[in-house]
Amino acid sequence: MNFKISDFGMVKLFNLDQTRTDTNKIVGTLNSVMWVNILVCLLTRLIAAMSVSFDQSFSCYADSGNFTTNTTYAKNQDFILHSLSNNVSEHGGFFTVTVGQGSNKAYALGLCRGDITSYVCHSCVKLAVDDLRARCPSQKEAVSWSSDPPCILHYANCHFFKMLELHSTTFAHNNRNITSNLPQYDTVWESLMDSVVTKASNGSSTLKYATGKANFTASKTIYALTQCNPNLAHNDCDSCLRELVSFYKVCCHQKQGARIQNPNYWLGWDLHGFYVPNPTTTAPSLSPPLAPGTPLTITKGNHASYYMNIPMISKILIRSLSSWINKKSDEKKLNKSIWVPSLSAALGLALFSACCFFLCKRINIQEDKEDSQEVQLLDLVLGNVPHENSSGDFSLENMGRSLDFPSIQLDILQAATNNFCDENKLGQGGFGLVYKGTRPNGKEIAVKRLSIISDQGLLEFKNEVILIAKLQHRNLVRLLGCCLEKNEMLLVYEFMPNRSLDVFLFSLILEPLNSIIIFIIKGIARGIMYLHEDSHLRIIHRDLKASNVLLDHKMNPKILDFGMAKIFGRDQNQAITNRIWIYGVLLLEIISRKRNNGFQLLEHGESLLTFAWKLWSKCEGMKLIDEHLVEPSVSAEVLKCIQIGLLCVQVDPANRPTMSTVVSMLGSDNITLHLPAEPTFYVRHFVVEPIQPNSSYKICSINEVTMLNKSPR
């Protein structure tokens, strides 16, 4: 480890007539500050493995015009920027201001991440102002965004408060990968992101920010954070963040942590806490419970966890010390009896902060081990199983006794699957492997063997058993029984000889399949409609995809994996329409025979949704249809399916149809379909580059403001 002196700005130049005493004093000050830097360097390196590097990004917009000093516009810009850091920190971390008249009107916006203190917010905005004015000295419009410290600064000569920045987006990820249980990690990650995005987009006009966490394994927790510019409308915030979430498997798959950011939003996750939790902005915990005795790192709802961003604190500490020392150096009365104790106090403060960080972390780990004995399970069906908000003893044996459901002995299933041999393995299901089995009477079955090491497996097991056992529909996979013996958790399903829809769609099948595809699309819609509207509970399948749709011997589609299902009350229509988006994506995947997740790379950064909409709007929808999948004789019906799919992925959930409407549209030729608008916009580039304001902004809402306008949080 090589130490190198930093902060040369603290070196003060002296005239030739200054004495040796004066220069000695300055040299001593510099050496003391050097030791402060060394200490902070050590503290920073201690947690370097827990941080994601994310440098400050900025853009100077030359196309917006330049200004000269001492003009009216220059004075207006100087006025709003001079006081912006104070205004932002004093008004809860968000502030917009407009000053001037006509062409001399100046606009500015400051936004801090929702979890930082007012002091850190003030320091961050002030540093951003100084840095941006140095980098863009004569540009009328410039923007800066960073995550360490986390704040956004944007000023311009036009009204931009309700506009989306589409191009200047940056991302960074660490180099640590998920090396095991990747399917489980992906499922937990997607559920967590869905939760925090919904929480953030449903925020107020002064704060659209949310955090959340979910347990990935017994010892690892995924932490997530999202935030939007509060001026953005709910739909724009939601659609923007969800587009970023969709990039996970393109840019950052398998990565333990990453940050994606632009002048309007933050999105980040890591396996370590990188934000300060706040009960009012934390999404409902998605942490699944475990059986007693299983080590689990969680935090009880009535406990507070605190995380210290030492790299960020160190930067502010050094700058504050530098400013203080330089100020005192100008005073003739400064001597060692004053500044040496002050520096010692600063060193002590830094050491104390580090000790508090590691002590709190150790206490949290100890509390987590104690809390792991209190397992919380969701139950809306059986009263004798603990509720989500209750705690109590729960075990596989108690669960087995509580379920009024056929229990199959372990030795019978071992014999049916030849002791779970690899030859009988059908594939990887949700949280476990699936095996083919044959009962003594010759009946074929599918056995899902949930992973014993899965910290979410028990919750999934309980949800599937309770939900599927009480749901009967021809388009849902039938659950035949379960097994709870010798730490095994097994689910027994009816066997589907034609395997899953993704195998059917994405394999090399060349013969036309016309009516079968329409049959499958309608069957999936009927199954989803039953879950949403006709079952005794309103159930949202949160992991609907082609691999979770099985095909029986007659090619009837049957929906699988309710372990990720979420149960809603009868009055929660908004959540229902939000999840119809997934069906629309699946429908377009079936028609095009292309995966949405991998489509971006194939089509040079364009999503399947926007690609389908462009073809449909140009009356070229047939180009989306796979030529080996559908015959021309049913082209009209398939084109109708494309239009229905586009309606399901509308940006505004209020414009999406219900599943009963979808079923009616699919089954009738006499229903007039609405014209779909363009789906959620798509961020093409993750690079920082100069942009054309006229082409790079999307107007989210119209709000003509011509007067002086200060809008605090």
C-alpha positions in Angstrom: 0.0 0.0 0.0 1.6 3.2 -1.2 0.6 6.5 0.6 0.5 9.6 -1.5 -0.2 13.1 -0.4 -3.5 14.6 -1.6 -5.3 18.0 -1.4 -2.6 20.2 -2.7 -5.1 23.0 -2.5 -4.3 23.3 1.1 -0.7 24.4 0.4 -0.4 28.1 0.9 2.0 30.2 -1.1 4.1 32.7 0.8 6.0 35.9 -0.1 9.7 36.0 0.1 9.7 38.3 3.2 7.9 35.7 5.4 10.0 34.2 8.2 11.1 30.7 8.9 8.7 30.6 11.9 5.7 31.2 9.6 6.8 28.6 7.1 7.4 26.1 9.9 3.9 26.6 11.1 2.5 26.0 7.7 4.6 22.9 7.2 3.4 21.5 10.5 -0.2 22.1 9.5 0.3 20.3 6.1 1.8 17.3 7.8 -1.1 17.0 10.3 -3.6 17.2 7.5 -1.6 14.5 5.6 -2.0 12.2 8.6 -5.8 12.9 8.5 -5.8 11.9 4.8 -3.8 8.7 5.6 -6.3 7.8 8.3 -9.3 8.4 6.1 -7.6 6.4 3.3 -7.2 3.5 5.7 -10.9 3.7 6.8 -12.0 3.9 3.2 -10.0 0.8 2.3 -11.4 -1.2 5.2 -14.8 -1.1 3.5 -13.7 -0.8 -0.1 -15.1 -4.3 -0.8 -18.5 -3.0 0.3 -18.6 -0.1 -2.1 -19.4 0.4 -5.8 -17.3 2.9 -7.6 -19.4 5.5 -9.3 -17.8 8.7 -10.5 -19.5 12.0 -10.9 -21.1 12.5 -14.3 -22.0 15.8 -16.0 -23.1 17.2 -19.3 -22.6 20.8 -20.7 -25.3 21.5 -23.3 -23.7 23.8 -25.9 -26.8 23.7 -28.0 -28.8 25.5 -25.3 -26.6 28.6 -25.9 -23.8 30.4 -24.1 -23.8 33.6 -22.0 -21.3 36.3 -21.1 -20.4 37.6 -17.7 -22.1 40.7 -16.3 -25.2 40.2 -18.4 -28.7 40.0 -16.8 -28.9 36.2 -17.4 -25.5 35.7 -15.9 -26.6 37.6 -12.7 -29.8 35.6 -12.5 -28.0 32.3 -12.8 -25.4 33.4 -10.3 -28.2 34.4 -7.9 -30.0 31.1 -7.9 -26.9 28.9 -7.8 -25.4 30.9 -5.0 -28.2 30.0 -2.6 -29.3 26.7 -4.0 -27.4 24.5 -1.6 -29.0 26.3 1.4 -32.4 26.1 -0.2 -32.2 22.4 -1.0 -30.9 21.3 2.4 -33.5 23.5 4.2 -36.4 22.1 2.3 -36.0 18.4 2.7 -33.6 17.7 -0.1 -35.5 19.0 -3.1 -35.9 22.5 -4.4 -36.7 24.2 -7.7 -36.4 27.9 -8.5 -37.0 30.3 -11.4 -35.7 33.8 -11.5 -36.0 36.5 -14.3 -38.1 37.5 -17.2 -38.3 36.5 -20.8 -35.0 35.3 -22.4 -33.1 36.2 -19.1 -35.1 33.7 -17.1 -32.9 31.1 -15.3 -34.1 27.8 -13.9 -32.4 25.5 -11.4 -33.2 22.2 -9.6 -31.4 20.5 -6.7 -32.2 17.0 -5.5 -30.5 14.9 -2.8 -31.0 11.2 -2.3 -33.7 10.5 0.2 -31.6 9.0 2.9 -28.8 11.6 3.4 -28.7 14.3 6.1 -29.3 17.9 5.4 -25.6 18.6 6.1 -24.4 16.1 3.6 -27.0 17.3 1.1 -25.8 20.9 1.5 -22.2 19.9 1.0 -23.0 17.8 -2.0 -25.0 20.4 -3.8 -22.4 23.1 -3.0 -19.6 21.0 -4.4 -21.7 20.2 -7.5 -22.4 23.9 -8.1 -18.7 24.8 -7.8 -17.6 21.8 -10.0 -20.2 22.3 -12.7 -19.6 26.1 -13.0 -15.9 25.3 -13.4 -16.5 22.7 -16.1 -19.3 24.6 -17.9 -18.3 28.2 -17.3 -20.4 29.8 -20.1 -23.1 27.3 -20.9 -26.6 28.2 -20.1 -27.6 24.6 -19.4 -25.6 22.0 -17.5 -26.4 19.0 -15.3 -24.4 17.0 -12.8 -25.3 13.8 -11.0 -23.3 11.6 -8.7 -23.8 8.9 -6.1 -20.9 9.7 -3.7 -22.2 12.0 -2.2 -25.6 11.4 -3.9 -27.2 14.5 -5.4 -28.3 16.0 -8.7 -27.9 19.6 -9.9 -29.5 20.9 -13.1 -29.8 24.5 -14.4 -30.9 25.9 -17.7 -32.5 28.8 -19.5 -35.8 26.8 -20.2 -38.4 25.0 -18.2 -37.2 21.4 -17.7 -38.7 20.5 -14.3 -41.2 18.0 -15.8 -39.0 16.4 -18.5 -37.3 13.0 -18.7 -33.6 12.9 -19.6 -33.5 9.9 -22.0 -29.9 9.6 -23.0 -27.4 10.8 -20.3 -27.6 7.6 -18.2 -24.7 6.0 -16.6 -24.3 2.6 -14.9 -21.6 0.9 -13.0 -21.3 -2.5 -11.3 -18.8 -4.2 -9.0 -16.7 -7.1 -10.1 -18.2 -9.6 -7.6 -20.5 -12.2 -9.1 -23.3 -14.4 -7.7 -21.6 -17.8 -7.9 -24.4 -20.0 -6.8 -28.2 -20.1 -6.6 -28.5 -17.7 -9.5 -32.1 -18.6 -10.4 -33.1 -18.0 -6.8 -31.2 -14.7 -6.8 -32.9 -13.5 -10.0 -36.4 -14.3 -8.6 -35.8 -12.6 -5.3 -34.1 -9.6 -7.0 -37.1 -9.1 -9.4 -39.6 -9.3 -6.6 -37.7 -6.8 -4.6 -37.3 -4.4 -7.5 -41.0 -4.6 -8.2 -41.7 -3.6 -4.6 -39.4 -0.6 -4.4 -40.3 0.7 -7.8 -44.0 0.6 -6.9 -43.2 2.3 -3.6 -41.1 5.1 -5.2 -43.4 5.8 -8.1 -46.4 6.1 -5.7 -44.6 8.8 -3.7 -45.7 12.4 -3.3 -44.9 15.5 -5.4 -42.0 16.2 -3.0 -40.5 12.7 -2.6 -40.5 9.7 -4.8 -38.0 7.5 -3.0 -38.0 3.9 -1.6 -35.7 1.3 -0.2 -36.1 -2.3 0.5 -34.4 -5.6 1.2 -35.0 -9.3 0.8 -33.1 -12.3 2.0 -31.3 -14.2 -0.8 -29.7 -16.9 1.3 -29.4 -17.6 5.0 -26.5 -15.2 5.2 -27.0 -12.8 2.4 -29.5 -10.0 1.9 -30.2 -7.9 -1.2 -30.6 -4.2 -0.6 -32.2 -2.0 -3.2 -32.9 1.7 -3.6 -34.9 3.7 -6.1 -35.7 7.4 -6.5 -37.2 9.7 -9.1 -37.3 13.4 -9.6 -40.5 14.3 -7.6 -41.7 16.6 -10.4 -42.2 13.5 -12.7 -45.7 12.1 -13.0 -46.4 8.7 -11.4 -46.6 6.9 -14.7 -43.3 8.3 -16.0 -41.4 7.5 -12.8 -42.8 3.9 -12.8 -42.2 3.2 -16.5 -38.7 4.7 -16.4 -37.6 2.6 -13.4 -39.1 -0.5 -14.8 -37.3 -0.1 -18.1 -34.0 0.1 -16.1 -35.0 -3.0 -14.1 -35.5 -4.8 -17.4 -31.8 -4.1 -18.2 -30.6 -6.3 -15.3 -30.0 -9.4 -17.5 -28.4 -7.3 -20.2 -25.9 -5.1 -18.3 -25.5 -6.5 -14.8 -26.6 -10.1 -14.7 -24.9 -12.1 -11.9 -23.4 -8.9 -10.4 -23.8 -8.5 -6.6 -24.2 -4.8 -6.8 -24.7 -2.0 -9.4 -25.9 1.6 -9.7 -27.8 3.1 -12.6 -28.4 6.8 -12.6 -29.2 9.8 -14.7 -30.5 13.4 -14.0 -33.9 12.1 -13.1 -33.6 8.9 -11.1 -31.4 6.5 -9.1 -31.5 2.7 -9.1 -29.1 0.6 -7.1 -28.7 -2.7 -5.3 -26.0 -4.5 -3.4 -25.5 -7.3 -0.9 -24.5 -4.8 1.7 -26.5 -1.9 3.1 -25.5 1.3 1.3 -28.4 3.5 2.5 -29.8 4.7 5.8 -33.2 2.8 6.4 -36.2 4.9 7.0 -39.5 3.3 8.0 -41.6 5.8 6.0 -39.7 5.1 2.7 -39.0 1.4 3.1 -41.0 -1.0 1.0 -42.7 -4.0 2.7 -40.1 -6.6 3.6 -39.8 -9.4 1.2 -37.6 -11.4 3.5 -38.9 -15.0 3.5 -39.0 -16.9 6.8 -37.0 -20.0 7.7 -37.4 -23.0 9.9 -36.1 -22.6 13.5 -32.4 -22.9 13.9 -31.6 -21.7 10.4 -29.2 -18.7 10.5 -30.6 -15.7 8.9 -29.5 -12.1 8.6 -32.6 -9.9 9.0 -33.7 -6.9 11.0 -36.9 -6.9 13.1 -39.4 -4.3 12.1 -39.2 -2.5 15.5 -35.4 -2.2 15.4 -33.5 0.5 13.6 -30.4 -0.2 11.5 -27.9 2.5 10.7 -25.3 2.4 8.0 -22.4 4.9 7.7 -21.1 5.9 4.4 -17.5 6.4 5.5 -16.1 7.3 2.0 -18.7 10.0 1.7 -18.2 11.2 5.3 -14.4 11.2 4.8 -14.6 13.5 1.8 -16.8 16.0 3.6 -14.6 15.7 6.8 -11.4 16.4 4.8 -12.9 19.4 3.0 -14.3 20.8 6.2 -10.9 20.4 8.0 -9.1 22.0 5.1 -11.4 25.0 5.1 -11.1 25.4 8.9 -7.4 25.2 8.9 -6.9 27.6 6.1 -9.2 30.0 7.8 -7.4 29.8 11.1 -4.0 30.0 9.3 -4.9 33.5 8.2 -5.3 34.6 11.7 -2.1 35.7 13.4 -3.1 34.2 16.7 -3.1 30.6 15.5 -0.6 28.4 17.4 0.0 24.8 18.2 -1.9 25.0 21.4 -5.1 25.6 19.4 -4.8 23.6 16.2 -3.1 20.5 17.5 -5.9 19.7 20.0 -8.4 20.4 17.3 -6.7 18.0 14.9 -6.5 15.4 17.6 -10.3 15.8 18.2 -10.9 15.4 14.4 -8.7 12.2 14.4 -10.6 10.9 17.4 -14.0 11.6 15.7 -12.9 9.7 12.6 -11.8 6.7 14.8 -14.9 6.9 16.8 -17.0 6.8 13.6 -15.2 3.7 12.4 -15.7 2.0 15.7 -19.4 2.8 15.8 -19.8 1.4 12.2 -18.3 -2.0 13.0 -19.9 -2.1 16.5 -23.3 -1.5 15.0 -22.7 -4.0 12.3 -21.7 -6.6 14.9 -24.8 -5.8 17.0 -27.1 -6.1 14.0 -25.6 -9.5 13.1 -26.1 -10.7 16.7 -29.7 -9.5 16.7 -30.2 -11.1 13.3 -29.2 -14.5 14.6 -31.7 -14.1 17.5 -34.4 -12.9 15.2 -34.0 -15.9 12.9 -35.8 -18.0 15.5 -39.0 -15.9 14.9 -40.4 -17.1 11.6 -43.1 -15.0 10.0 -45.3 -16.7 7.5 -48.1 -15.3 5.3 -51.5 -17.0 5.8 -54.8 -15.9 4.4 -56.4 -19.4 4.2 -55.5 -21.5 7.3 -56.0 -19.8 10.7 -53.7 -22.2 12.5 -50.6 -21.1 10.6 -48.8 -17.9 11.9 -49.7 -14.7 10.1 -47.3 -12.5 8.3 -47.3 -10.0 11.2 -47.1 -12.6 14.0 -44.3 -14.6 15.3 -44.2 -18.1 16.7 -42.8 -21.6 16.5 -43.1 -23.1 13.1 -41.7 -26.4 11.7 -42.2 -28.8 8.9 -43.9 -31.2 11.2 -46.4 -28.6 12.5 -47.1 -27.5 9.0 -47.7 -31.0 7.8 -50.2 -31.5 10.6 -52.0 -28.2 9.8 -52.5 -28.9 6.1 -55.7 -30.6 5.1 -54.1 -32.0 2.1 -52.9 -35.4 0.8 -49.4 -36.2 2.1 -47.3 -38.7 0.2 -44.6 -40.7 1.9 -41.0 -40.0 1.0 -40.1 -43.6 0.2 -42.9 -43.7 -2.4 -41.6 -40.6 -4.2 -38.0 -41.9 -4.0 -39.1 -45.1 -5.7 -41.1 -43.2 -8.3 -38.1 -41.0 -9.3 -35.5 -43.7 -8.8 -34.1 -41.8 -5.8 -34.1 -38.5 -7.7 -31.6 -39.7 -10.3 -30.3 -37.3 -13.0 -32.0 -39.4 -15.8 -35.4 -38.4 -14.4 -34.5 -34.7 -14.1 -36.9 -32.5 -16.1 -35.3 -29.1 -15.3 -34.8 -26.3 -12.9 -38.1 -25.0 -11.3 -38.6 -22.2 -8.9 -36.3 -22.8 -5.9 -35.6 -26.4 -6.8 -35.2 -29.2 -9.3 -38.1 -31.0 -11.0 -38.1 -34.8 -11.6 -40.3 -37.1 -13.5 -41.7 -40.0 -11.6 -43.9 -43.0 -12.2 -46.3 -44.3 -9.5 -46.8 -48.1 -9.1 -50.2 -47.8 -10.9 -48.3 -46.4 -14.0 -49.4 -42.8 -13.5 -46.7 -40.3 -14.3 -46.0 -37.4 -11.9 -43.7 -34.4 -11.6 -41.9 -33.9 -8.3 -40.5 -30.6 -7.4 -37.7 -31.0 -4.8 -37.3 -27.7 -3.1 -33.7 -26.8 -2.2 -32.9 -27.4 1.5 -30.4 -24.5 1.5 -33.0 -22.1 0.1 -34.0 -19.5 2.7 -37.1 -18.7 0.7 -38.1 -22.3 0.1 -40.3 -22.8 3.1 -42.4 -19.7 2.3 -42.7 -20.9 -1.3 -43.7 -24.4 -0.2 -46.4 -23.1 2.1 -47.8 -20.7 -0.5 -47.9 -23.3 -3.2 -49.6 -26.0 -1.1 -52.2 -23.7 0.3 -53.0 -21.8 -2.8 -52.9 -24.4 -5.5 -54.7 -27.0 -3.4 -57.7 -24.7 -3.2 -57.6 -23.5 -6.8 -59.2 -25.7 -9.5 -59.1 -24.6 -13.1 -58.2 -26.3 -16.4 -55.5 -23.8 -17.1 -53.7 -24.2 -13.8 -51.4 -27.0 -13.0 -53.0 -29.5 -10.5 -51.1 -30.2 -7.3 -51.6 -33.8 -6.3 -49.9 -33.8 -2.9 -46.8 -32.9 -0.8 -44.2 -34.5 1.3 -42.6 -33.2 4.5 -40.1 -35.8 5.8 -36.4 -35.8 6.8 -35.9 -32.2 6.0 -37.3 -32.8 2.5 -39.9 -30.4 1.0 -41.5 -32.0 -2.1 -44.4 -30.9 -4.2 -46.2 -33.5 -6.5 -47.8 -32.2 -9.7 -49.6 -33.7 -12.6 -47.1 -34.6 -15.3 -47.0 -32.4 -18.5 -45.7 -34.5 -21.4 -45.1 -31.5 -23.7 -43.0 -29.7 -21.1 -42.9 -25.9 -20.9 -44.0 -23.2 -23.3 -40.4 -21.8 -23.5 -39.1 -25.1 -24.8 -42.0 -25.2 -27.3 -41.4 -21.6 -28.5 -37.7 -21.2 -28.6 -36.6 -24.6 -29.9 -36.1 -25.4 -33.6 -39.7 -26.1 -34.5 -40.2 -25.3 -38.2 -43.7 -26.5 -39.0 -46.5 -23.9 -38.9 -48.5 -24.0 -35.6 -51.3 -21.4 -36.3 -54.3 -22.4 -34.3 -52.2 -24.0 -31.5 -50.6 -20.7 -30.7 -54.0 -18.9 -30.6 -55.3 -21.7 -28.4 -52.4 -21.3 -26.0 -52.7 -17.5 -25.9 -56.4 -17.8 -25.0 -55.8 -20.6 -22.4 -53.2 -18.5 -20.6 -55.6 -15.5 -20.5 -58.4 -17.7 -19.0 -56.0 -19.0 -16.3 -54.9 -15.5 -15.4 -58.5 -14.2 -15.4 -59.4 -16.9 -13.0 -56.6 -15.9 -10.6 -57.4 -12.2 -10.9 -61.2 -12.2 -10.8 -62.9 -15.6 -10.4 -61.0 -17.3 -7.5 -62.1 -16.8 -3.9 -58.9 -14.8 -3.5 -57.4 -12.3 -6.0 -54.0 -13.8 -6.8 -51.3 -12.1 -8.8 -48.8 -14.5 -10.3 -45.6 -12.5 -9.8 -43.4 -14.8 -11.9 -45.4 -15.3 -15.1 -43.2 -16.3 -18.0 -43.0 -18.9 -20.7 -41.1 -21.3 -18.6 -43.9 -21.3 -16.0 -46.5 -22.3 -18.5 -46.7 -26.1 -19.1 -48.4 -27.9 -21.9 -50.3 -31.2 -21.4 -50.8 -33.9 -24.0 -53.5 -31.9 -25.8 -51.4 -28.7 -25.7 -53.6 -27.1 -23.1 -51.5 -24.4 -21.4 -51.3 -24.7 -17.6 -49.8 -22.1 -15.3 -47.2 -23.2 -12.8 -45.3 -21.9 -9.8 -47.6 -20.0 -7.4 -44.9 -19.7 -4.9 -44.2 -16.1 -5.9 -47.9 -15.3 -6.1 -49.2 -12.3 -4.1 -52.7 -12.2 -2.7 -54.7 -9.0 -3.0 -57.9 -7.8 -1.5 -61.0 -7.3 -3.6 -60.5 -3.5 -3.8 -56.9 -3.5 -5.1 -57.6 -3.1 -8.8 -54.5 -0.9 -9.4 -52.2 -3.8 -8.5 -54.1 -6.1 -10.8 -53.8 -3.9 -13.8 -50.1 -3.3 -13.1 -49.4 -7.0 -13.4 -51.4 -7.3 -16.7 -48.3 -5.8 -18.2 -46.5 -9.1 -17.8 -49.2 -10.9 -19.8 -48.8 -8.4 -22.6 -45.0 -9.0 -22.8 -45.6 -12.8 -22.8 -48.2 -12.5 -25.6 -45.7 -10.5 -27.8 -43.0 -13.1 -27.0 -45.3 -15.9 -28.2 -46.2 -14.1 -31.4 -42.7 -13.1 -32.3 -41.0 -16.1 -30.8 -38.4 -13.8 -29.3 -37.4 -13.2 -25.7 -37.9 -9.7 -24.5 -34.9 -9.9 -22.2 -32.5 -10.7 -25.0 -34.1 -8.7 -27.7 -32.2 -5.5 -26.9 -28.9 -6.8 -27.9 -30.3 -8.3 -31.1 -32.1 -5.2 -32.2 -29.3 -2.7 -31.4 -30.9 -1.4 -28.1 -34.6 -1.5 -29.0 -37.0 -3.4 -26.8 -39.5 -6.0 -28.2 -42.3 -3.7 -27.0 -41.2 -0.6 -28.9 -40.3 -2.7 -31.9 -43.7 -4.3 -32.0 -45.5 -0.9 -31.6 -43.5 0.6 -34.5 -44.4 -2.2 -36.8 -48.0 -2.2 -35.8 -48.3 1.6 -36.1 -47.0 1.3 -39.7 -49.4 -1.5 -40.5 -46.5 -3.9 -40.8 -47.4 -6.1 -37.9 -46.9 -9.3 -40.0 -43.2 -8.6 -39.9 -43.3 -9.3 -36.1 -44.9 -12.7 -36.6 -42.5 -15.6 -36.8 -42.8 -17.2 -40.2 -42.5 -20.8 -38.9 -45.1 -20.2 -36.1 -48.3 -18.9 -37.8 -49.9 -19.5 -41.2 -51.1 -16.6 -43.3 -54.7 -17.9 -43.0 -54.9 -16.8 -39.4 -52.9 -13.5 -39.8 -55.9 -11.3 -38.9 -56.4 -13.0 -35.6 -52.7 -12.8 -34.8 -52.6 -9.1 -35.7 -55.4 -8.7 -33.2 -53.3 -10.5 -30.6 -50.5 -8.0 -31.2 -52.8 -5.1 -30.6 -54.1 -6.7 -27.4 -50.6 -7.2 -26.3 -49.7 -3.6 -26.9 -52.8 -2.5 -24.9 -51.6 -4.6 -22.0 -48.2 -2.8 -21.9 -49.5 0.8 -21.9 -47.6 3.2 -19.7 -50.6 4.2 -17.7 -52.1 1.2 -15.8 -55.5 2.9 -16.1 -55.3 2.4 -19.9 -54.6 -1.3 -19.6 -57.6 -3.7 -20.0 -58.6 -6.2 -17.3 -58.0 -9.9 -17.9 -61.8 -10.4 -18.4 -61.7 -7.8 -21.1 -58.7 -9.4 -22.7 -60.5 -12.8 -22.7 -63.5 -11.1 -24.3 -61.4 -9.4 -27.0 -59.6 -12.7 -27.8 -62.9 -14.6 -28.1 -64.9 -12.1 -30.2 -64.5 -10.4 -33.5 -67.3 -7.9 -32.8 -65.4 -5.9 -30.1 -63.8 -2.6 -31.2 -60.3 -2.4 -29.8 -58.7 0.9 -28.6 -55.6 2.2 -30.4 -52.6 1.6 -28.2 -50.2 4.4 -27.6 -46.4 3.9 -27.7 -45.3 1.6 -24.8 -42.8 2.6 -22.2 -39.9 4.5 -23.6 -36.6 2.7 -23.9 -33.2 4.0 -22.8 -30.9 3.2 -25.7 -27.5 4.1 -24.3 -25.9 3.9 -21.0 -23.2 6.4 -21.8 -22.6 10.1 -20.9 -22.6 12.1 -24.0 -23.7 15.6 -25.2 -27.3 15.5 -26.3 -29.7 17.5 -28.4 -32.3 19.0 -26.0 -35.0 19.1 -28.7 -34.7 15.4 -29.4 -33.6 14.0 -26.1 -36.3 15.1 -23.9 -39.8 13.8 -23.4 -42.4 16.2 -22.2 -44.2 14.4 -19.4 -46.9 17.0 -18.7 -47.6 20.6 -19.7 -47.1 23.3 -17.1 -46.4 26.7 -18.5 -45.0 28.9 -15.7 -44.0 32.4 -16.4 -43.6 33.9 -13.0 -41.0 33.6 -10.3 -41.6 30.2 -8.8 -39.9 28.6 -5.8 -41.1 25.1 -5.0 -39.7 23.6 -1.9 -40.3 20.1 -0.7 
